[in-house]
Structures are given as C-alpha cells and as structure tokens.
Amino acid sequence: MVLMISDILKPAVTRVITPTAQALLKVGLTPNIVTVSGAIGLVASALIFYPSGHLVLGTTLVAIFALGDLFDGTMARISNQGSSKWGGFLDSTIDRVTDSSVLIGLIFFLDRSGDRLLPVAAVALVFGILVPYIRAKAESLDIACSGGLAERTERLIIMLLAILLHGIGVSFALAVGIWLMALLGAITSVQRILIVRRAVTAL
C-alpha cells in the first residue's frame, strides 16, 4: 500500500487547524458556508489570474482558498451536528469544480502563449475528473476504492508547485508538473479500475 502525502500530514494538520475551526463555528459559520466561499474564491483566482499570466499571485490565492477544504471537514467533525450526507456530497462535488478550474485556467494560459503542453494539460484534466469518478462509481457498488498512486492532495500539490515555480522563472517546472499530472492520473485511474475489477470478480 502506497503511503500518501495526505496520510502523513493529515493528523498534524488537523491538530493545528482545529482551534481555528472551533472559532469559525463559534462565530456562526457552517462547514458548507466555508466550502462554498472557499470554492468561489479559488475558482475566481484560477480563472482570472492564470489566463492573464499572473501565475505567482494566482497560485498564492488558490492555495489560500484551498485551505477552506481543510477547515470545512474539521468543522463538520467537531460541530454538534457532525458530518452530514449533504455536506459530504457538496464537498465532493465542489472539489471536482475547484480542481478542474486550476487546470482550465492553466489551459487558457497555455493557449494564449501557444504552448505545446496544452494537449497534455487537457489529458491531465480528463484524468483529474476520471479518478474521483471511478471511486464514486465503485462506492455506489459498495466497493471501497480510495487507493492509487496519487490522490487529490498529491496531484494538487504537484500542480500548484509547478505553476508557482514556472511563475518565478523555473522554465522546466511547468512541463514536469503537467506531464506528472497526466501520468499520475492515468496510473491512478488504471489502479482503481483494477481494484474494482478484482472486487467484482471475487464476488
């Protein structure tokens, strides 16, 4: 079993953000409000600043708004109401929108600059949607399917780091990041398909 970055960091991060999550609940904010507001900020940042070439500013804002995804889950767990099916559905759906917006904003940037990486970014976008779809479809069949080489957190970190480095002048970083995103997405998709295949044939 591959140990993910999120598996290593999540316990420590949760301990750090819990006091802030408690404070947000005390002032009347709900996990769903944090989810939606963070998503709006992230999507706007990616689609406004990436196409215009402001990669460092865009990535900084995207990373800040992405933190909302950490807070909403912690808020739901420690609130009196606890986690809800609606909250889980909303969070999962919005994750697909925010993840896609990062790559769509980048694709606009690549298109404006005539970069040959555009088709690779499009492939990365497709696999970025396919990976969580396979998991959701598997779970609808009562099959646990959260494995794979790179989950959402790992892919997002790689992409944002590559964009940031490109923005500060590391020219090869974007190509490495986009190719990694496409390859990791493809490998993870195949791994999850095989997980479902084994589960189905074992029945």
C-alpha positions as CSV (number, residue, x, y, z in Angstrom):
1,M,0.0,0.0,0.0
2,V,1.4,3.4,-1.0
3,L,1.6,5.9,1.8
4,M,0.2,9.2,0.6
5,I,1.4,12.7,1.5
6,S,-2.1,13.3,2.9
7,D,-1.9,10.3,5.1
8,I,1.4,11.6,6.6
9,L,0.3,15.2,7.0
10,K,-3.4,15.0,7.8
11,P,-3.1,14.2,11.6
12,A,-0.7,17.0,12.3
13,V,-2.6,19.5,10.1
14,T,-5.8,18.6,11.8
15,R,-4.3,19.3,15.2
16,V,-3.1,22.7,14.1
17,I,-6.3,23.9,12.4
18,T,-8.8,22.5,15.0
19,P,-8.7,25.7,17.2
20,T,-9.4,27.9,14.2
21,A,-12.2,25.6,13.1
22,Q,-13.8,25.8,16.5
23,A,-13.5,29.6,16.4
24,L,-15.3,29.7,13.0
25,L,-18.1,27.6,14.4
26,K,-18.5,29.9,17.4
27,V,-19.0,33.0,15.1
28,G,-21.8,31.2,13.3
29,L,-20.1,29.9,10.2
30,T,-21.0,26.5,9.0
31,P,-18.9,23.9,7.1
32,N,-21.0,24.4,4.0
33,I,-20.5,28.1,4.0
34,V,-16.8,27.7,4.3
35,T,-16.9,25.1,1.5
36,V,-18.8,27.3,-0.9
37,S,-17.0,30.6,-0.1
38,G,-13.6,28.9,-0.5
39,A,-14.6,27.4,-3.8
40,I,-15.8,30.7,-5.2
41,G,-12.5,32.4,-4.2
42,L,-10.4,29.5,-5.7
43,V,-12.3,29.3,-9.0
44,A,-12.2,33.1,-9.4
45,S,-8.5,33.2,-8.7
46,A,-7.6,30.4,-11.1
47,L,-9.8,31.7,-13.9
48,I,-8.8,35.3,-13.6
49,F,-5.1,35.3,-12.8
50,Y,-3.8,32.2,-14.6
51,P,-5.1,33.2,-18.1
52,S,-3.6,36.7,-17.6
53,G,-0.2,35.2,-16.7
54,H,-0.2,36.2,-13.1
55,L,0.9,32.7,-12.0
56,V,2.5,33.5,-8.6
57,L,-0.4,35.7,-7.4
58,G,-2.9,33.2,-8.8
59,T,-1.2,30.2,-7.1
60,T,-0.9,32.1,-3.8
61,L,-4.6,32.9,-3.8
62,V,-5.6,29.4,-4.9
63,A,-3.5,27.8,-2.1
64,I,-5.1,30.2,0.5
65,F,-8.6,29.4,-0.6
66,A,-7.8,25.7,-0.9
67,L,-7.3,25.7,2.9
68,G,-11.1,26.0,3.2
69,D,-11.2,22.4,2.2
70,L,-9.2,21.5,5.3
71,F,-11.4,23.6,7.6
72,D,-14.8,22.5,6.4
73,G,-14.1,18.9,7.1
74,T,-12.7,19.6,10.6
75,M,-15.6,21.9,11.4
76,A,-18.1,19.2,10.4
77,R,-16.4,16.6,12.6
78,I,-16.3,18.8,15.7
79,S,-19.7,20.5,15.3
80,N,-22.7,19.5,17.3
81,Q,-24.4,18.3,14.1
82,G,-21.4,16.3,12.9
83,S,-20.8,15.3,9.3
84,S,-23.8,15.1,7.1
85,K,-24.5,13.3,3.8
86,W,-25.4,16.6,2.2
87,G,-22.2,18.2,3.4
88,G,-20.1,15.3,2.1
89,F,-21.9,15.4,-1.3
90,L,-21.5,19.1,-1.6
91,D,-17.8,19.0,-0.6
92,S,-17.0,16.2,-3.1
93,T,-18.9,17.9,-5.9
94,I,-17.2,21.3,-5.3
95,D,-13.8,19.5,-5.2
96,R,-14.3,18.5,-8.8
97,V,-15.1,22.1,-9.8
98,T,-12.1,23.6,-8.0
99,D,-9.6,21.0,-9.2
100,S,-10.8,21.4,-12.8
101,S,-10.7,25.2,-12.6
102,V,-7.0,25.2,-11.8
103,L,-6.3,23.2,-15.0
104,I,-8.8,25.1,-17.1
105,G,-7.2,28.4,-16.0
106,L,-3.8,26.9,-16.9
107,I,-5.1,25.7,-20.3
108,F,-6.2,29.2,-21.1
109,F,-2.7,30.4,-20.2
110,L,-1.1,27.8,-22.4
111,D,-3.4,28.6,-25.3
112,R,-2.7,32.3,-25.1
113,S,1.1,31.6,-25.2
114,G,0.8,28.9,-27.9
115,D,2.5,26.3,-25.6
116,R,2.7,22.7,-26.9
117,L,1.9,21.5,-23.4
118,L,-1.8,22.3,-23.9
119,P,-2.8,18.8,-25.1
120,V,-1.0,17.2,-22.1
121,A,-2.8,19.6,-19.7
122,A,-6.1,18.6,-21.3
123,V,-5.3,14.9,-20.7
124,A,-4.4,15.7,-17.1
125,L,-7.8,17.5,-16.8
126,V,-9.6,14.4,-18.1
127,F,-7.9,12.0,-15.7
128,G,-8.4,14.5,-12.9
129,I,-12.1,14.1,-13.4
130,L,-11.9,10.3,-14.1
131,V,-10.0,9.4,-10.9
132,P,-12.7,10.6,-8.4
133,Y,-15.5,9.3,-10.8
134,I,-14.1,5.8,-10.6
135,R,-14.1,6.0,-6.8
136,A,-17.7,7.3,-6.7
137,K,-18.9,4.7,-9.1
138,A,-17.2,1.9,-7.2
139,E,-18.6,3.1,-3.9
140,S,-22.1,3.1,-5.4
141,L,-21.4,-0.6,-6.0
142,D,-20.3,-1.0,-2.3
143,I,-16.7,-1.3,-3.3
144,A,-14.0,0.6,-1.4
145,C,-11.8,2.3,-4.0
146,S,-9.6,5.0,-2.4
147,G,-6.3,3.6,-3.4
148,G,-3.9,4.5,-6.2
149,L,-0.5,6.2,-6.7
150,A,-1.7,9.8,-6.3
151,E,-4.9,11.0,-4.8
152,R,-6.3,14.5,-4.9
153,T,-4.0,16.2,-2.4
154,E,-0.8,14.9,-4.1
155,R,-1.9,15.9,-7.5
156,L,-3.0,19.4,-6.4
157,I,0.3,20.0,-4.6
158,I,2.3,18.9,-7.7
159,M,0.3,21.2,-10.0
160,L,0.4,24.2,-7.8
161,L,4.1,23.8,-7.1
162,A,4.8,23.5,-10.8
163,I,2.8,26.6,-11.7
164,L,4.5,28.6,-8.9
165,L,8.0,27.6,-9.9
166,H,7.2,28.5,-13.5
167,G,5.9,31.8,-12.4
168,I,9.2,32.7,-10.7
169,G,11.2,31.6,-13.7
170,V,11.9,27.9,-13.4
171,S,11.1,27.2,-17.0
172,F,11.1,23.4,-17.0
173,A,8.9,23.1,-13.9
174,L,5.6,23.5,-15.7
175,A,6.4,20.8,-18.2
176,V,7.4,18.4,-15.5
177,G,4.3,19.2,-13.4
178,I,1.8,18.8,-16.3
179,W,3.4,15.6,-17.5
180,L,3.4,14.2,-13.9
181,M,-0.2,15.1,-13.5
182,A,-1.2,13.3,-16.7
183,L,0.9,10.2,-15.9
184,L,-0.1,10.0,-12.3
185,G,-3.8,10.5,-13.3
186,A,-3.5,7.7,-15.9
187,I,-1.8,5.3,-13.5
188,T,-4.2,6.0,-10.6
189,S,-7.2,5.5,-12.9
190,V,-5.8,2.1,-14.0
191,Q,-5.1,1.1,-10.5
192,R,-8.6,2.0,-9.3
193,I,-10.1,0.2,-12.3
194,L,-8.1,-2.9,-11.3
195,I,-9.3,-2.6,-7.7
196,V,-12.9,-2.7,-8.9
197,R,-12.2,-5.5,-11.3
198,R,-10.7,-7.6,-8.6
199,A,-13.5,-6.8,-6.2
200,V,-16.2,-7.7,-8.8
201,T,-14.5,-11.0,-9.9
202,A,-14.1,-12.0,-6.3
203,L,-17.8,-11.9,-5.7
